[in-house]
Amino acid sequence: MVQEKLYGMKRKGNENLLFQIKRLLPVLIAFAIIMFLTTQSREDTLRLSGATREYFKSLIPESTSRWTYDMHWFRTLMHLPLYFLLGTITYFSLHNILKSAGICLIISLMDETVKIFLPTREFGTVDVFFDIIGFTVGILVVFLIRNFVKSIKRREDFNT
C-alpha cells in the first residue's frame, strides 16, 4: 500500500484520501457560499446587500463615507471580509501560504469569470484586487498567530 507522511502521521490509501477530503471540505463549503452569492438574482443580491449596509450604518451612524450611499462600492468592499474568511479557512486547511493563496486566487478568478455569463453581473478587476487583499490578510493573520503560538509553546518546552 502507498503510504504518505502528513503532519507526522502515516496514512494508507483510502484513509489518506478521506483525510484529504475532510481537510479540504471547509474550503469547498466556502467556495460554494461564494458561488451561491455570485449567482443570486439581482433582487436577492440587492436585498441582502441593502440589509447588510443598513446594519453597518446602524453600527457607524455618523459615517458619511462612500459606502453609505453607493451600493456598488459597498458590494465591492464586502469582498474584503468574504475573502478574508476564505484565506483563513484555506490556510487552516492547507498549512501552506503559497498553496492557500493559489487556491484563493483561483476561486476569485472563477467567481469573477462566472459573472461574465450572468446577465446582471460583470467581471470586475477591482473586485479581484479586493479579493486578493482580503485573502492575503486572512492567510497572514493565521500564519502569524500560528507562529506566535508555536514560539510560546517552544519557550514553555524549553523552560520545563
C-alpha positions in Angstrom: 0.0 0.0 0.0 1.1 3.5 -0.7 2.0 5.4 2.4 2.4 9.2 2.7 3.7 11.2 5.6 1.3 14.1 6.5 1.9 16.2 9.6 4.0 13.4 11.2 1.3 10.8 10.7 1.5 7.9 8.2 -1.7 7.2 6.3 -2.6 4.4 3.9 -4.5 4.5 0.6 -8.2 5.3 1.2 -7.6 6.6 4.7 -5.3 9.3 3.1 -8.0 10.2 0.6 -10.6 10.6 3.3 -8.2 12.7 5.3 -7.6 15.0 2.3 -11.4 15.3 1.6 -12.0 16.2 5.3 -9.2 18.7 5.2 -10.5 20.5 2.1 -14.2 20.3 3.0 -14.2 23.8 4.7 -12.6 25.3 1.6 -15.2 23.7 -0.7 -18.0 25.0 1.6 -16.6 28.5 1.4 -16.3 28.2 -2.4 -20.0 27.0 -2.6 -21.1 30.0 -0.5 -19.2 32.4 -2.8 -20.8 30.8 -5.8 -24.2 31.0 -4.2 -23.8 34.7 -3.6 -22.4 35.3 -7.1 -25.4 33.6 -8.8 -28.1 35.2 -6.8 -30.8 37.1 -8.7 -30.4 40.9 -8.9 -33.3 41.3 -6.4 -31.9 38.9 -3.9 -28.4 40.5 -4.1 -29.8 44.0 -3.7 -31.9 42.9 -0.7 -29.0 41.1 1.0 -26.6 43.9 0.3 -29.1 46.6 1.3 -29.8 44.9 4.6 -26.1 44.4 5.3 -25.3 48.0 4.5 -28.1 49.2 6.8 -26.8 47.0 9.6 -23.3 48.6 9.2 -24.9 52.1 9.1 -26.5 51.3 12.4 -23.1 50.4 13.9 -21.5 53.6 12.5 -24.4 56.1 12.3 -22.2 59.2 11.8 -20.4 57.8 8.8 -20.7 59.8 5.5 -18.2 57.6 3.6 -18.9 56.5 0.0 -20.1 53.0 1.1 -23.1 54.6 2.9 -24.7 55.8 -0.4 -23.0 53.9 -3.2 -24.3 50.3 -3.3 -21.8 49.1 -5.9 -18.9 50.4 -3.8 -20.4 48.8 -0.7 -20.7 45.4 -2.5 -17.1 45.8 -3.7 -15.9 46.4 -0.1 -17.8 43.3 1.0 -15.2 41.2 -0.9 -12.7 42.0 1.8 -14.3 40.1 4.7 -15.6 37.4 2.5 -12.2 36.6 1.1 -10.5 37.2 4.4 -12.6 34.3 5.7 -11.7 32.2 2.7 -8.0 32.9 3.3 -8.2 31.9 6.9 -10.1 28.8 6.2 -7.8 27.8 3.3 -4.6 28.3 5.3 -6.0 26.4 8.3 -6.8 23.5 5.9 -3.5 23.5 3.9 -0.9 25.0 6.3 0.9 26.4 3.2 1.0 30.1 2.3 1.6 29.6 -1.5 -0.9 26.8 -2.0 -3.5 28.7 0.1 -3.0 31.9 -1.9 -3.1 30.0 -5.2 -6.4 28.3 -4.3 -7.9 31.6 -3.2 -6.8 33.3 -6.4 -8.3 30.5 -8.5 -11.6 30.8 -6.6 -11.5 34.6 -7.0 -10.9 34.3 -10.8 -13.6 31.7 -11.1 -16.0 33.9 -9.2 -15.4 36.8 -11.5 -15.4 34.6 -14.6 -18.9 33.2 -13.8 -20.1 36.8 -13.6 -19.3 37.2 -17.4 -22.1 34.7 -18.1 -24.7 36.3 -15.8 -26.9 39.0 -17.4 -26.9 41.4 -14.4 -23.2 40.9 -13.4 -19.8 41.7 -14.9 -16.2 40.8 -14.4 -14.6 43.2 -12.0 -10.8 43.7 -11.8 -11.3 45.9 -8.8 -13.2 43.0 -7.2 -10.3 40.7 -7.8 -7.9 43.3 -6.3 -10.1 43.4 -3.1 -10.3 39.6 -3.1 -6.5 39.4 -3.2 -6.2 41.9 -0.3 -8.8 40.0 1.7 -7.4 36.5 1.4 -3.8 37.7 1.7 -4.5 39.4 5.0 -6.5 36.3 6.2 -3.7 34.0 5.3 -1.1 36.2 7.0 -3.1 36.6 10.2 -3.5 32.9 10.6 0.2 32.4 9.7 1.3 34.9 12.3 -0.9 33.6 15.0 0.2 30.0 14.4 3.8 31.0 14.6 3.3 33.1 17.7 1.6 30.2 19.4 4.4 27.8 18.3 7.0 30.2 19.7 5.2 30.3 23.1 5.0 26.5 23.2 8.7 26.3 22.3 9.5 28.6 25.2 7.4 26.7 27.6 9.0 23.4 26.5 12.5 24.9 26.8 11.7 26.3 30.3 10.4 22.9 31.6 
